[in-house]
Amino acid sequence: MHAIITTTGKDRPGVIAAVAKTAADEGLNILDVSQTIMDDYFTMIMRVALPDGEVDMGALQEAFDAAGKPLGMVVRIQSEALFSAINDI
């Protein structure tokens, strides 16, 4: 199963490192990443592979909340299927 991680907020050092470290700590494999800075705002989308077996998306969200909060970033994770359904036009 795959998931999408979105990260947004005012740009500052350490954002990519914090999100990538949390992904690694949670056993996620980063498959693709896209990031940009517009004015002072950072946005990033990561596509990750989830570990085999049952995954607690609520616990993953809590881990990414904890990573983003000290940096003033909003970090969200959702299943790729849900992300695609919400963003399909």
Phi, psi and omega in degrees: 000147179243158177222162177243130176249124176248140181228128179219150176155180179294132184297140175199159179297144172095358184294308181299318180299317182294317181291316180296320178296317179297317177302313180296316180300329181269004177080021179269145177252121179284121182262326182203149178213141175224133179218153177209159175238124177242115189057242181256010186251133183259136172226141179214141172235128177241138170256126184232152171266131178275154178295156177297151179097187182287135181241131178269096183296330177296318179292321177298317180299319178299320179296318180287328173301315181295326178287321185279326186305311181297338180264359182072026182253150172258119181239122181237143174234137176210158180300148180299323180297316179293315179303314181295318180296318180291323186261005179281128180255000000 
